[in-house]
Amino acid sequence: MGDAGEGLVDAESRIQERLDEIARERDQKRATKGPKDPEAAREFESLRMARAEFERQLQTPAYERRWPVIKQGIDELDRRMAALKERLK
């Protein structure tokens, strides 16, 4: 009966070690989760959505006369997004 008790203690010890390991991993994920600059992340997402809208307009023939302006806008958005990427690193 003594051997069975030792096995139970060993199993409990392994379970506790695993729970501690899971807690450490969870804490590490929380520490690394999220952008360093949340305002920059929001601005980046806004620029990304604006760029998607410009690209949609380039696909629409009704906007042909505006294509040069739209392309210029996309270039400006790309420039701003590149600058924001540096802040988010």
C-alpha positions, 0 to 999 in steps of 0.5 A: 500500500505504501507504493500506491501512496507514493504514486499518488503523491508523484501524480499530484506533483506532476499535475501541480507542475503542469498547472504551474507551467500553464499559468506561466505560459498564460502570463507570458501570453498576456504580457506579450499580447496587444500592440505597444501603442494602441492609438497607433494600432487604431490609426493603422487599422483605420488607414488599412480600411481606407485603403481597401475602400480606395482599392474598391473604387479603382475596380469601379468603372464609374470612378475612372476619371478619379483614378489618378487621385485615388492612386495618389491617395493610396500612395499617401496611405501606404506612406502613413502605414509604413510610418506607423509600422515603425511605431508599432514595432 
